[in-house]
Amino acid sequence: MHKQIKHQVFVLLLSFSLCAQNQYYLSSSTGNDNNNGSQTQPWKTLSKLSNITLGPGDTVYFKKGDTFRGIMLLMDQGQKET
């Protein structure tokens, strides 16, 4: 029974970590900044990406072969691991 509780706690924690991760997609050729940034509705420009705050585990995908013009500034927050 103790082993079953550990397993349930592990599954619960794993589900929280998976939910916290976001994926954003950009395509300068087929995207639109009015889209939601999903794989099927990518954003078009880097400026749209600049308007969100990326969290730990978030991933940004750029469409292969597309050209993205502009500036992308990544800021680091948090604490250094000890």
N, CA, C and O of each residue as an XYZ file, in Angstrom:
328
protein
N       0.816     -1.193      0.000
C       0.000      0.000      0.000
C       0.863      1.261      0.000
O       0.548      2.226     -0.697
N       1.950      1.260      0.776
C       2.855      2.406      0.832
C       3.459      2.674     -0.552
O       3.623      3.827     -0.952
N       3.782      1.617     -1.262
C       4.348      1.748     -2.606
C       3.325      2.371     -3.560
O       3.690      3.159     -4.432
N       2.062      2.023     -3.398
C       1.008      2.563     -4.251
C       0.842      4.066     -4.022
O       0.620      4.810     -4.977
N       0.944      4.516     -2.794
C       0.836      5.946     -2.487
C       2.000      6.702     -3.116
O       1.800      7.770     -3.694
N       3.216      6.162     -3.014
C       4.376      6.800     -3.642
C       4.165      6.929     -5.144
O       4.481      7.961     -5.736
N       3.632      5.884     -5.754
C       3.384      5.903     -7.194
C       2.367      6.989     -7.553
O       2.556      7.711     -8.532
N       1.300      7.111     -6.778
C       0.280      8.118     -7.049
C       0.828      9.530     -6.884
O       0.489     10.419     -7.665
N       1.663      9.745     -5.888
C       2.287     11.054     -5.687
C       3.210     11.372     -6.860
O       3.223     12.503     -7.345
N       3.977     10.396     -7.317
C       4.871     10.595     -8.457
C       4.082     10.987     -9.704
O       4.460     11.926    -10.404
N       3.004     10.285     -9.982
C       2.178     10.590    -11.156
C       1.582     11.989    -11.043
O       1.525     12.716    -12.035
N       1.145     12.369     -9.871
C       0.584     13.698     -9.657
C       1.632     14.781     -9.912
O       1.352     15.760    -10.604
N       2.823     14.617     -9.366
C       3.893     15.596     -9.576
C       4.307     15.663    -11.035
O       4.573     16.746    -11.557
N       4.365     14.527    -11.691
C       4.721     14.493    -13.106
C       3.688     15.236    -13.938
O       4.052     15.957    -14.867
N       2.429     15.077    -13.628
C       1.383     15.767    -14.386
C       1.475     17.278    -14.199
O       1.221     18.027    -15.142
N       1.834     17.741    -13.000
C       2.017     19.180    -12.788
C       3.179     19.710    -13.615
O       3.075     20.787    -14.201
N       4.279     18.976    -13.674
C       5.438     19.455    -14.424
C       5.156     19.469    -15.914
O       5.644     20.353    -16.618
N       4.387     18.522    -16.412
C       4.058     18.502    -17.833
C       3.100     19.624    -18.199
O       3.182     20.163    -19.303
N       2.210     19.982    -17.313
C       1.254     21.050    -17.580
C       1.927     22.415    -17.584
O       1.450     23.337    -18.246
N       3.007     22.554    -16.868
C       3.661     23.849    -16.722
C       4.494     24.223    -17.943
O       4.919     25.372    -18.065
N       4.731     23.292    -18.832
C       5.578     23.560    -19.985
C       4.724     23.971    -21.180
O       3.730     23.323    -21.506
N       5.136     25.063    -21.827
C       4.424     25.565    -23.000
C       5.296     25.406    -24.228
O       6.523     25.385    -24.132
N       4.664     25.297    -25.373
C       5.367     25.240    -26.646
C       4.829     26.356    -27.524
O       3.617     26.518    -27.667
N       5.742     27.127    -28.114
C       5.372     28.229    -28.986
C       6.009     28.002    -30.351
O       7.150     27.549    -30.443
N       5.269     28.317    -31.409
C       5.734     28.093    -32.777
C       5.718     29.407    -33.539
O       4.790     30.207    -33.413
N       6.779     29.617    -34.345
C       6.865     30.801    -35.189
C       7.150     30.387    -36.622
O       7.942     29.480    -36.873
N       6.495     31.064    -37.560
C       6.737     30.857    -38.983
C       6.575     32.194    -39.679
O       5.472     32.737    -39.740
N       7.676     32.729    -40.207
C       7.588     34.012    -40.896
C       6.881     33.874    -42.244
O       6.396     34.867    -42.786
N       6.816     32.661    -42.792
C       6.183     32.468    -44.100
C       4.682     32.182    -44.006
O       3.927     32.605    -44.881
N       4.240     31.481    -42.977
C       2.819     31.112    -42.890
C       2.142     31.593    -41.609
O       0.936     31.409    -41.448
N       2.891     32.202    -40.698
C       2.328     32.609    -39.419
C       1.555     33.908    -39.475
O       1.556     34.610    -40.486
N       0.895     34.215    -38.368
C       0.142     35.449    -38.206
C       0.186     35.791    -36.715
O      -0.086     34.936    -35.873
N       0.521     37.020    -36.396
C       0.631     37.406    -34.988
C      -0.714     37.438    -34.261
O      -0.749     37.604    -33.042
N      -1.809     37.283    -34.984
C      -3.122     37.157    -34.347
C      -3.431     35.707    -33.985
O      -4.440     35.430    -33.338
N      -2.562     34.778    -34.403
C      -2.724     33.364    -34.058
C      -2.386     33.135    -32.597
O      -1.983     34.059    -31.891
N      -2.551     31.893    -32.146
C      -2.293     31.568    -30.740
C      -0.895     31.013    -30.479
O      -0.578     30.683    -29.336
N      -0.048     30.900    -31.510
C       1.323     30.423    -31.311
C       1.446     28.912    -31.244
O       2.494     28.392    -30.859
N       0.385     28.201    -31.614
C       0.431     26.734    -31.601
C       1.082     26.224    -32.887
O       1.392     27.006    -33.786
N       1.286     24.922    -32.966
C       1.910     24.326    -34.144
C       1.059     24.556    -35.396
O       1.603     24.784    -36.476
N      -0.252     24.498    -35.265
C      -1.127     24.693    -36.420
C      -1.451     26.160    -36.680
O      -1.928     26.505    -37.762
N      -1.196     27.035    -35.694
C      -1.446     28.469    -35.840
C      -0.261     29.256    -35.285
O      -0.373     29.899    -34.242
N       0.888     29.204    -35.992
C       2.099     29.852    -35.476
C       2.039     31.374    -35.570
O       1.286     31.941    -36.361
N       2.857     32.014    -34.735
C       3.045     33.459    -34.833
C       3.976     33.756    -35.995
O       4.675     32.868    -36.484
N       3.985     35.009    -36.434
C       4.793     35.411    -37.580
C       6.107     36.085    -37.182
O       7.132     35.843    -37.819
N       6.098     36.921    -36.150
C       7.253     37.777    -35.866
C       7.852     37.546    -34.482
O       7.220     36.994    -33.582
N       9.093     37.992    -34.356
C       9.769     37.936    -33.065
C       9.134     38.893    -32.060
O       9.192     38.657    -30.853
N       8.530     39.971    -32.553
C       7.920     40.926    -31.622
C       6.765     40.284    -30.857
O       6.531     40.630    -29.699
N       6.051     39.369    -31.473
C       4.983     38.655    -30.763
C       5.576     37.806    -29.646
O       5.011     37.716    -28.556
N       6.707     37.190    -29.921
C       7.393     36.383    -28.912
C       7.874     37.249    -27.751
O       7.910     36.796    -26.607
N       8.240     38.484    -28.043
C       8.733     39.393    -27.004
C       7.651     39.791    -26.008
O       7.960     40.284    -24.923
N       6.394     39.584    -26.363
C       5.284     39.990    -25.494
C       4.880     38.932    -24.482
O       3.934     39.140    -23.723
N       5.575     37.807    -24.453
C       5.241     36.760    -23.490
C       6.418     36.541    -22.551
O       7.549     36.920    -22.857
N       6.149     35.938    -21.428
C       7.195     35.571    -20.480
C       7.375     34.066    -20.552
O       6.453     33.302    -20.263
N       8.569     33.649    -20.939
C       8.864     32.223    -21.012
C       9.165     31.701    -19.618
O       9.816     32.375    -18.820
N       8.696     30.521    -19.335
C       8.937     29.893    -18.047
C       9.850     28.696    -18.191
O      10.164     28.287    -19.309
N      10.281     28.130    -17.082
C      11.128     26.937    -17.120
C      10.431     25.810    -17.886
O       9.268     25.498    -17.635
N      11.153     25.219    -18.809
C      10.608     24.119    -19.594
C       9.877     24.544    -20.849
O       9.525     23.693    -21.665
N       9.634     25.845    -21.034
C       8.980     26.305    -22.252
C       9.917     26.121    -23.441
O      11.137     26.201    -23.300
N       9.335     25.873    -24.613
C      10.112     25.651    -25.829
C       9.571     26.541    -26.932
O       8.358     26.680    -27.088
N      10.485     27.151    -27.708
C      10.109     27.966    -28.859
C      10.653     27.274    -30.104
O      11.841     26.965    -30.185
N       9.771     27.035    -31.073
C      10.152     26.383    -32.325
C      10.083     27.395    -33.462
O       9.082     28.094    -33.623
N      11.159     27.469    -34.252
C      11.212     28.326    -35.424
C      11.135     27.437    -36.665
O      11.855     26.442    -36.758
N      10.267     27.789    -37.619
C      10.088     26.964    -38.809
C      11.381     26.924    -39.620
O      11.967     27.957    -39.946
N      11.800     25.722    -39.930
C      13.018     25.498    -40.709
C      12.892     26.185    -42.068
O      11.883     26.043    -42.758
N      13.935     26.932    -42.438
C      13.972     27.603    -43.729
C      13.428     29.017    -43.715
O      13.690     29.778    -44.647
N      12.678     29.396    -42.689
C      12.149     30.758    -42.586
C      13.225     31.698    -42.057
O      14.152     31.275    -41.366
N      13.089     32.972    -42.392
C      13.998     34.006    -41.908
C      13.236     34.908    -40.946
O      12.124     35.349    -41.237
N      13.845     35.173    -39.806
C      13.218     36.017    -38.790
C      14.097     37.242    -38.580
O      15.258     37.124    -38.190
N      13.537     38.410    -38.838
C      14.282     39.659    -38.691
C      13.801     40.379    -37.438
O      12.609     40.407    -37.131
N      14.756     40.956    -36.727
C      14.408     41.676    -35.512
C      15.340     41.293    -34.385
O      16.389     40.686    -34.601
N      14.947     41.651    -33.196
C      15.763     41.407    -32.013
C      14.988     40.511    -31.057
O      13.796     40.699    -30.819
N      15.702     39.536    -30.522
C      15.120     38.675    -29.496
C      16.031     38.763    -28.282
O      17.189     38.348    -28.335
N      15.515     39.296    -27.203
C      16.284     39.478    -25.979
C      15.785     38.487    -24.944
O      14.608     38.499    -24.582
N      16.671     37.637    -24.472
C      16.312     36.648    -23.460
C      16.859     37.102    -22.118
O      18.060     37.323    -21.965
N      15.969     37.237    -21.154
C      16.359     37.665    -19.814
C      16.374     36.450    -18.898
O      15.509     35.580    -18.994
N      17.348     36.396    -18.024
C      17.471     35.287    -17.085
C      16.909     35.709    -15.742
O      17.214     36.791    -15.240
N      16.082     34.845    -15.161
C      15.553     35.098    -13.831
C      15.734     33.848    -13.001
O      15.923     32.752    -13.530
N      15.675     34.020    -11.729
C      15.784     32.872    -10.839
C      17.100     32.880    -10.094
O      17.813     33.883    -10.056
N      17.402     31.750     -9.510
C      18.612     31.634     -8.713
C      19.517     30.565     -9.289
O      19.062     29.564     -9.842
N      20.793     30.800     -9.145
C      21.785     29.845     -9.591
C      21.722     28.604     -8.702
O      21.600     28.706     -7.481
N      21.807     27.429     -9.334
C      21.799     26.187     -8.558
C      23.074     26.084     -7.744
O      24.141     26.510     -8.186
N      22.958     25.520     -6.560
C      24.142     25.354     -5.718
C      24.586     23.925     -5.689
O      25.571     23.598     -5.028
